[in-house]
């Protein structure tokens, strides 16, 4: 009997590769993501473990044996999910792996942007230690108000850490009942009301037609002048031009951005002109610990879907409703 073939698109931690190889799958890695190359190499694969390369219908229709794509992460806007649904091909995510790393990244943004750490570091390096009184004001997180938009696993982990700083935590998530939010010692609130009172805003939403430009000029105008906004979810949820203008005009204090409309961003990107924004290269979930967990969880999705569905974490199958006969 031929071994099942699994393609790894992109670099993942060795632990995930070892898991699949130990299950006697034929595993091969691909780091050339040109469409014609993928059409040839993916024709007879049974499963794909996918990092960030794009798989559209034009490529997927050449995958004649494909049964599952398992994303190394929780977002799947780089996959044509409509095509997968139509063909009853499973789409998996690593729902349990990245929440802690992303939540810590959010808190790092909050602290860095609140404490003016770069200005203090620069002052010391320039030999101006005694001029510390000339630094701009910086603040505590203690008793500040934070609005968490989207209260899934990551939002909940952010809330726990904010409570550790004695912050007042508000949550906007229209898909959850208030009592569930309250059970995490958080305060449910409507979107615009939350934007108006928050000192800190952090976004944890998928990108789709309902969340595109979820934060734009009108929402930014609700915010306080001292507001700090952070996006570690997906580019496109915050309108980049509107955010640039709000920061440039000092309508809000600062922003932390891990994700962009186009990745990597163009070297002439407007954000690069600002000194009140902190940028990271979509790596909030790429701590070593998280990369290990994601590689194994993504590999487990493939193995359990193909060989032992009873052990599969059904929450990891985002299109399970389309897989029914």
TORKOL-4160 file (C-alpha; in steps of 0.2 Angstrom, whole numbers, padded with zeros to 4 digits, m for minus):
325
<pt num="1" X="0000" Y="0000" Z="0000"/>
<pt num="2" X="0007" Y="0017" Z="m0005"/>
<pt num="3" X="0011" Y="0029" Z="0009"/>
<pt num="4" X="0000" Y="0045" Z="0010"/>
<pt num="5" X="0009" Y="0060" Z="0004"/>
<pt num="6" X="0010" Y="0076" Z="0014"/>
<pt num="7" X="0017" Y="0092" Z="0008"/>
<pt num="8" X="0025" Y="0105" Z="0020"/>
<pt num="9" X="0023" Y="0123" Z="0012"/>
<pt num="10" X="0035" Y="0134" Z="0021"/>
<pt num="11" X="0047" Y="0131" Z="0036"/>
<pt num="12" X="0040" Y="0123" Z="0051"/>
<pt num="13" X="0048" Y="0117" Z="0067"/>
<pt num="14" X="0056" Y="0100" Z="0066"/>
<pt num="15" X="0044" Y="0092" Z="0079"/>
<pt num="16" X="0029" Y="0093" Z="0067"/>
<pt num="17" X="0039" Y="0085" Z="0053"/>
<pt num="18" X="0045" Y="0071" Z="0065"/>
<pt num="19" X="0027" Y="0068" Z="0070"/>
<pt num="20" X="0021" Y="0065" Z="0053"/>
<pt num="21" X="0037" Y="0055" Z="0048"/>
<pt num="22" X="0034" Y="0044" Z="0063"/>
<pt num="23" X="0017" Y="0040" Z="0057"/>
<pt num="24" X="0024" Y="0033" Z="0041"/>
<pt num="25" X="0018" Y="0047" Z="0029"/>
<pt num="26" X="0029" Y="0052" Z="0014"/>
<pt num="27" X="0033" Y="0070" Z="0019"/>
<pt num="28" X="0042" Y="0082" Z="0008"/>
<pt num="29" X="0045" Y="0101" Z="0010"/>
<pt num="30" X="0042" Y="0114" Z="m0003"/>
<pt num="31" X="0049" Y="0132" Z="m0002"/>
<pt num="32" X="0046" Y="0137" Z="m0020"/>
<pt num="33" X="0028" Y="0144" Z="m0020"/>
<pt num="34" X="0027" Y="0149" Z="m0039"/>
<pt num="35" X="0010" Y="0143" Z="m0045"/>
<pt num="36" X="0016" Y="0132" Z="m0059"/>
<pt num="37" X="0028" Y="0123" Z="m0048"/>
<pt num="38" X="0015" Y="0120" Z="m0035"/>
<pt num="39" X="0002" Y="0113" Z="m0048"/>
<pt num="40" X="0015" Y="0100" Z="m0052"/>
<pt num="41" X="0021" Y="0096" Z="m0035"/>
<pt num="42" X="0004" Y="0095" Z="m0026"/>
<pt num="43" X="m0005" Y="0085" Z="m0039"/>
<pt num="44" X="m0005" Y="0069" Z="m0029"/>
<pt num="45" X="m0003" Y="0075" Z="m0011"/>
<pt num="46" X="m0016" Y="0069" Z="0002"/>
<pt num="47" X="m0013" Y="0083" Z="0014"/>
<pt num="48" X="m0004" Y="0100" Z="0015"/>
<pt num="49" X="0003" Y="0108" Z="0030"/>
<pt num="50" X="0003" Y="0127" Z="0026"/>
<pt num="51" X="0012" Y="0142" Z="0032"/>
<pt num="52" X="0009" Y="0158" Z="0023"/>
<pt num="53" X="0009" Y="0155" Z="0005"/>
<pt num="54" X="m0007" Y="0157" Z="m0005"/>
<pt num="55" X="m0017" Y="0142" Z="m0012"/>
<pt num="56" X="m0031" Y="0149" Z="m0024"/>
<pt num="57" X="m0043" Y="0139" Z="m0034"/>
<pt num="58" X="m0031" Y="0139" Z="m0049"/>
<pt num="59" X="m0018" Y="0129" Z="m0039"/>
<pt num="60" X="m0030" Y="0118" Z="m0029"/>
<pt num="61" X="m0040" Y="0111" Z="m0044"/>
<pt num="62" X="m0024" Y="0102" Z="m0048"/>
<pt num="63" X="m0023" Y="0094" Z="m0032"/>
<pt num="64" X="m0032" Y="0078" Z="m0037"/>
<pt num="65" X="m0030" Y="0068" Z="m0021"/>
<pt num="66" X="m0031" Y="0082" Z="m0008"/>
<pt num="67" X="m0041" Y="0078" Z="0008"/>
<pt num="68" X="m0035" Y="0091" Z="0020"/>
<pt num="69" X="m0025" Y="0108" Z="0022"/>
<pt num="70" X="m0019" Y="0111" Z="0039"/>
<pt num="71" X="m0014" Y="0129" Z="0043"/>
<pt num="72" X="0001" Y="0133" Z="0054"/>
<pt num="73" X="m0009" Y="0146" Z="0063"/>
<pt num="74" X="m0027" Y="0152" Z="0065"/>
<pt num="75" X="m0030" Y="0163" Z="0050"/>
<pt num="76" X="m0034" Y="0156" Z="0033"/>
<pt num="77" X="m0036" Y="0170" Z="0022"/>
<pt num="78" X="m0022" Y="0163" Z="0011"/>
<pt num="79" X="m0033" Y="0148" Z="0006"/>
<pt num="80" X="m0048" Y="0148" Z="m0006"/>
<pt num="81" X="m0060" Y="0141" Z="0007"/>
<pt num="82" X="m0075" Y="0142" Z="m0004"/>
<pt num="83" X="m0066" Y="0130" Z="m0016"/>
<pt num="84" X="m0062" Y="0118" Z="m0001"/>
<pt num="85" X="m0080" Y="0118" Z="0005"/>
<pt num="86" X="m0086" Y="0115" Z="m0013"/>
<pt num="87" X="m0075" Y="0100" Z="m0015"/>
<pt num="88" X="m0077" Y="0094" Z="0003"/>
<pt num="89" X="m0058" Y="0096" Z="0007"/>
<pt num="90" X="m0055" Y="0099" Z="0026"/>
<pt num="91" X="m0047" Y="0115" Z="0032"/>
<pt num="92" X="m0039" Y="0114" Z="0049"/>
<pt num="93" X="m0031" Y="0127" Z="0060"/>
<pt num="94" X="m0020" Y="0127" Z="0076"/>
<pt num="95" X="m0033" Y="0134" Z="0088"/>
<pt num="96" X="m0024" Y="0130" Z="0104"/>
<pt num="97" X="m0006" Y="0135" Z="0100"/>
<pt num="98" X="m0003" Y="0153" Z="0098"/>
<pt num="99" X="m0015" Y="0162" Z="0111"/>
<pt num="100" X="m0001" Y="0164" Z="0124"/>
<pt num="101" X="0012" Y="0171" Z="0112"/>
<pt num="102" X="0001" Y="0183" Z="0104"/>
<pt num="103" X="m0006" Y="0189" Z="0121"/>
<pt num="104" X="0011" Y="0192" Z="0127"/>
<pt num="105" X="0015" Y="0202" Z="0111"/>
<pt num="106" X="0000" Y="0213" Z="0114"/>
<pt num="107" X="0006" Y="0217" Z="0132"/>
<pt num="108" X="0024" Y="0221" Z="0125"/>
<pt num="109" X="0016" Y="0233" Z="0113"/>
<pt num="110" X="0006" Y="0241" Z="0128"/>
<pt num="111" X="0021" Y="0243" Z="0139"/>
<pt num="112" X="0034" Y="0249" Z="0126"/>
<pt num="113" X="0022" Y="0262" Z="0119"/>
<pt num="114" X="0017" Y="0268" Z="0137"/>
<pt num="115" X="0034" Y="0269" Z="0145"/>
<pt num="116" X="0043" Y="0278" Z="0130"/>
<pt num="117" X="0056" Y="0265" Z="0132"/>
<pt num="118" X="0065" Y="0269" Z="0115"/>
<pt num="119" X="0067" Y="0287" Z="0120"/>
<pt num="120" X="0074" Y="0282" Z="0137"/>
<pt num="121" X="0086" Y="0270" Z="0129"/>
<pt num="122" X="0092" Y="0283" Z="0116"/>
<pt num="123" X="0094" Y="0296" Z="0130"/>
<pt num="124" X="0106" Y="0285" Z="0140"/>
<pt num="125" X="0116" Y="0280" Z="0125"/>
<pt num="126" X="0118" Y="0298" Z="0120"/>
<pt num="127" X="0126" Y="0302" Z="0137"/>
<pt num="128" X="0111" Y="0312" Z="0143"/>
<pt num="129" X="0107" Y="0301" Z="0158"/>
<pt num="130" X="0104" Y="0317" Z="0169"/>
<pt num="131" X="0092" Y="0324" Z="0157"/>
<pt num="132" X="0079" Y="0311" Z="0161"/>
<pt num="133" X="0067" Y="0325" Z="0167"/>
<pt num="134" X="0066" Y="0331" Z="0149"/>
<pt num="135" X="0058" Y="0315" Z="0143"/>
<pt num="136" X="0040" Y="0316" Z="0138"/>
<pt num="137" X="0028" Y="0309" Z="0151"/>
<pt num="138" X="0025" Y="0291" Z="0153"/>
<pt num="139" X="0012" Y="0281" Z="0162"/>
<pt num="140" X="0006" Y="0266" Z="0171"/>
<pt num="141" X="m0006" Y="0252" Z="0165"/>
<pt num="142" X="m0013" Y="0252" Z="0182"/>
<pt num="143" X="m0032" Y="0255" Z="0182"/>
<pt num="144" X="m0032" Y="0260" Z="0164"/>
<pt num="145" X="m0046" Y="0255" Z="0153"/>
<pt num="146" X="m0043" Y="0242" Z="0139"/>
<pt num="147" X="m0055" Y="0237" Z="0126"/>
<pt num="148" X="m0053" Y="0219" Z="0119"/>
<pt num="149" X="m0062" Y="0217" Z="0102"/>
<pt num="150" X="m0065" Y="0199" Z="0099"/>
<pt num="151" X="m0065" Y="0187" Z="0114"/>
<pt num="152" X="m0059" Y="0170" Z="0108"/>
<pt num="153" X="m0044" Y="0161" Z="0115"/>
<pt num="154" X="m0032" Y="0175" Z="0112"/>
<pt num="155" X="m0044" Y="0189" Z="0118"/>
<pt num="156" X="m0046" Y="0179" Z="0134"/>
<pt num="157" X="m0027" Y="0177" Z="0137"/>
<pt num="158" X="m0025" Y="0196" Z="0134"/>
<pt num="159" X="m0039" Y="0199" Z="0147"/>
<pt num="160" X="m0029" Y="0188" Z="0160"/>
<pt num="161" X="m0013" Y="0198" Z="0158"/>
<pt num="162" X="m0022" Y="0214" Z="0159"/>
<pt num="163" X="m0030" Y="0209" Z="0175"/>
<pt num="164" X="m0013" Y="0206" Z="0181"/>
<pt num="165" X="m0009" Y="0224" Z="0179"/>
<pt num="166" X="m0026" Y="0229" Z="0188"/>
<pt num="167" X="m0033" Y="0236" Z="0172"/>
<pt num="168" X="m0051" Y="0238" Z="0169"/>
<pt num="169" X="m0056" Y="0226" Z="0155"/>
<pt num="170" X="m0070" Y="0229" Z="0143"/>
<pt num="171" X="m0075" Y="0217" Z="0129"/>
<pt num="172" X="m0084" Y="0219" Z="0112"/>
<pt num="173" X="m0089" Y="0203" Z="0105"/>
<pt num="174" X="m0107" Y="0203" Z="0098"/>
<pt num="175" X="m0107" Y="0184" Z="0096"/>
<pt num="176" X="m0105" Y="0180" Z="0114"/>
<pt num="177" X="m0118" Y="0182" Z="0128"/>
<pt num="178" X="m0114" Y="0195" Z="0141"/>
<pt num="179" X="m0113" Y="0182" Z="0155"/>
<pt num="180" X="m0099" Y="0173" Z="0147"/>
<pt num="181" X="m0089" Y="0189" Z="0146"/>
<pt num="182" X="m0093" Y="0193" Z="0164"/>
<pt num="183" X="m0088" Y="0176" Z="0169"/>
<pt num="184" X="m0070" Y="0181" Z="0164"/>
<pt num="185" X="m0071" Y="0196" Z="0175"/>
<pt num="186" X="m0073" Y="0208" Z="0160"/>
<pt num="187" X="m0087" Y="0220" Z="0156"/>
<pt num="188" X="m0097" Y="0218" Z="0140"/>
<pt num="189" X="m0099" Y="0234" Z="0130"/>
<pt num="190" X="m0104" Y="0241" Z="0113"/>
<pt num="191" X="m0091" Y="0245" Z="0100"/>
<pt num="192" X="m0092" Y="0264" Z="0099"/>
<pt num="193" X="m0095" Y="0266" Z="0118"/>
<pt num="194" X="m0079" Y="0255" Z="0121"/>
<pt num="195" X="m0069" Y="0265" Z="0108"/>
<pt num="196" X="m0074" Y="0281" Z="0117"/>
<pt num="197" X="m0068" Y="0276" Z="0134"/>
<pt num="198" X="m0053" Y="0265" Z="0131"/>
<pt num="199" X="m0035" Y="0270" Z="0134"/>
<pt num="200" X="m0030" Y="0254" Z="0126"/>
<pt num="201" X="m0038" Y="0244" Z="0111"/>
<pt num="202" X="m0033" Y="0227" Z="0105"/>
<pt num="203" X="m0040" Y="0218" Z="0090"/>
<pt num="204" X="m0043" Y="0199" Z="0089"/>
<pt num="205" X="m0054" Y="0196" Z="0074"/>
<pt num="206" X="m0052" Y="0186" Z="0057"/>
<pt num="207" X="m0052" Y="0196" Z="0041"/>
<pt num="208" X="m0068" Y="0194" Z="0031"/>
<pt num="209" X="m0080" Y="0205" Z="0022"/>
<pt num="210" X="m0088" Y="0210" Z="0039"/>
<pt num="211" X="m0071" Y="0215" Z="0047"/>
<pt num="212" X="m0063" Y="0224" Z="0032"/>
<pt num="213" X="m0059" Y="0242" Z="0038"/>
<pt num="214" X="m0068" Y="0238" Z="0055"/>
<pt num="215" X="m0057" Y="0252" Z="0062"/>
<pt num="216" X="m0057" Y="0267" Z="0050"/>
<pt num="217" X="m0059" Y="0286" Z="0051"/>
<pt num="218" X="m0076" Y="0286" Z="0060"/>
<pt num="219" X="m0070" Y="0274" Z="0073"/>
<pt num="220" X="m0053" Y="0283" Z="0076"/>
<pt num="221" X="m0063" Y="0299" Z="0079"/>
<pt num="222" X="m0072" Y="0291" Z="0094"/>
<pt num="223" X="m0055" Y="0287" Z="0102"/>
<pt num="224" X="m0047" Y="0297" Z="0116"/>
<pt num="225" X="m0031" Y="0307" Z="0112"/>
<pt num="226" X="m0021" Y="0296" Z="0123"/>
<pt num="227" X="m0028" Y="0280" Z="0116"/>
<pt num="228" X="m0016" Y="0266" Z="0111"/>
<pt num="229" X="m0022" Y="0254" Z="0097"/>
<pt num="230" X="m0014" Y="0237" Z="0094"/>
<pt num="231" X="m0017" Y="0225" Z="0079"/>
<pt num="232" X="m0010" Y="0207" Z="0080"/>
<pt num="233" X="m0024" Y="0199" Z="0070"/>
<pt num="234" X="m0024" Y="0203" Z="0051"/>
<pt num="235" X="m0020" Y="0218" Z="0040"/>
<pt num="236" X="m0035" Y="0226" Z="0033"/>
<pt num="237" X="m0045" Y="0226" Z="0049"/>
<pt num="238" X="m0038" Y="0244" Z="0052"/>
<pt num="239" X="m0038" Y="0255" Z="0037"/>
<pt num="240" X="m0020" Y="0260" Z="0036"/>
<pt num="241" X="m0022" Y="0277" Z="0028"/>
<pt num="242" X="m0035" Y="0282" Z="0041"/>
<pt num="243" X="m0023" Y="0276" Z="0055"/>
<pt num="244" X="m0008" Y="0285" Z="0048"/>
<pt num="245" X="m0018" Y="0301" Z="0047"/>
<pt num="246" X="m0024" Y="0299" Z="0065"/>
<pt num="247" X="m0007" Y="0296" Z="0071"/>
<pt num="248" X="0001" Y="0310" Z="0061"/>
<pt num="249" X="m0011" Y="0323" Z="0067"/>
<pt num="250" X="m0009" Y="0316" Z="0085"/>
<pt num="251" X="m0028" Y="0312" Z="0086"/>
<pt num="252" X="m0023" Y="0296" Z="0096"/>
<pt num="253" X="m0007" Y="0293" Z="0105"/>
<pt num="254" X="0001" Y="0278" Z="0097"/>
<pt num="255" X="m0001" Y="0261" Z="0089"/>
<pt num="256" X="0007" Y="0244" Z="0088"/>
<pt num="257" X="0005" Y="0235" Z="0072"/>
<pt num="258" X="0011" Y="0217" Z="0068"/>
<pt num="259" X="0000" Y="0214" Z="0052"/>
<pt num="260" X="m0001" Y="0224" Z="0036"/>
<pt num="261" X="m0013" Y="0225" Z="0021"/>
<pt num="262" X="0002" Y="0219" Z="0010"/>
<pt num="263" X="0016" Y="0209" Z="0018"/>
<pt num="264" X="0029" Y="0213" Z="0017"/>
<pt num="265" X="0025" Y="0232" Z="0017"/>
<pt num="266" X="0032" Y="0243" Z="0003"/>
<pt num="267" X="0048" Y="0252" Z="0008"/>
<pt num="268" X="0039" Y="0268" Z="0006"/>
<pt num="269" X="0025" Y="0264" Z="0017"/>
<pt num="270" X="0017" Y="0279" Z="0026"/>
<pt num="271" X="0019" Y="0271" Z="0043"/>
<pt num="272" X="0038" Y="0272" Z="0042"/>
<pt num="273" X="0037" Y="0291" Z="0043"/>
<pt num="274" X="0029" Y="0290" Z="0060"/>
<pt num="275" X="0038" Y="0290" Z="0077"/>
<pt num="276" X="0022" Y="0285" Z="0087"/>
<pt num="277" X="0020" Y="0268" Z="0080"/>
<pt num="278" X="0029" Y="0252" Z="0084"/>
<pt num="279" X="0030" Y="0239" Z="0070"/>
<pt num="280" X="0034" Y="0220" Z="0070"/>
<pt num="281" X="0034" Y="0208" Z="0055"/>
<pt num="282" X="0019" Y="0198" Z="0058"/>
<pt num="283" X="0028" Y="0188" Z="0071"/>
<pt num="284" X="0017" Y="0189" Z="0087"/>
<pt num="285" X="0015" Y="0170" Z="0086"/>
<pt num="286" X="0032" Y="0165" Z="0082"/>
<pt num="287" X="0040" Y="0162" Z="0098"/>
<pt num="288" X="0050" Y="0146" Z="0099"/>
<pt num="289" X="0038" Y="0138" Z="0111"/>
<pt num="290" X="0023" Y="0143" Z="0099"/>
<pt num="291" X="0032" Y="0137" Z="0083"/>
<pt num="292" X="0034" Y="0120" Z="0091"/>
<pt num="293" X="0016" Y="0119" Z="0097"/>
<pt num="294" X="0009" Y="0125" Z="0080"/>
<pt num="295" X="0020" Y="0113" Z="0070"/>
<pt num="296" X="0014" Y="0098" Z="0080"/>
<pt num="297" X="m0004" Y="0103" Z="0081"/>
<pt num="298" X="m0005" Y="0106" Z="0062"/>
<pt num="299" X="0003" Y="0089" Z="0060"/>
<pt num="300" X="m0009" Y="0081" Z="0072"/>
<pt num="301" X="m0024" Y="0089" Z="0062"/>
<pt num="302" X="m0018" Y="0080" Z="0046"/>
<pt num="303" X="m0014" Y="0063" Z="0054"/>
<pt num="304" X="m0030" Y="0062" Z="0064"/>
<pt num="305" X="m0041" Y="0068" Z="0050"/>
<pt num="306" X="m0034" Y="0055" Z="0038"/>
<pt num="307" X="m0031" Y="0040" Z="0050"/>
<pt num="308" X="m0040" Y="0042" Z="0067"/>
<pt num="309" X="m0055" Y="0055" Z="0066"/>
<pt num="310" X="m0060" Y="0050" Z="0084"/>
<pt num="311" X="m0045" Y="0059" Z="0091"/>
<pt num="312" X="m0046" Y="0075" Z="0080"/>
<pt num="313" X="m0050" Y="0091" Z="0089"/>
<pt num="314" X="m0066" Y="0096" Z="0080"/>
<pt num="315" X="m0064" Y="0114" Z="0085"/>
<pt num="316" X="m0049" Y="0114" Z="0073"/>
<pt num="317" X="m0059" Y="0110" Z="0058"/>
<pt num="318" X="m0066" Y="0127" Z="0052"/>
<pt num="319" X="m0077" Y="0120" Z="0038"/>
<pt num="320" X="m0083" Y="0104" Z="0046"/>
<pt num="321" X="m0101" Y="0108" Z="0042"/>
<pt num="322" X="m0097" Y="0107" Z="0023"/>
<pt num="323" X="m0089" Y="0090" Z="0025"/>
<pt num="324" X="m0105" Y="0080" Z="0029"/>
<pt num="325" X="m0111" Y="0069" Z="0016"/>
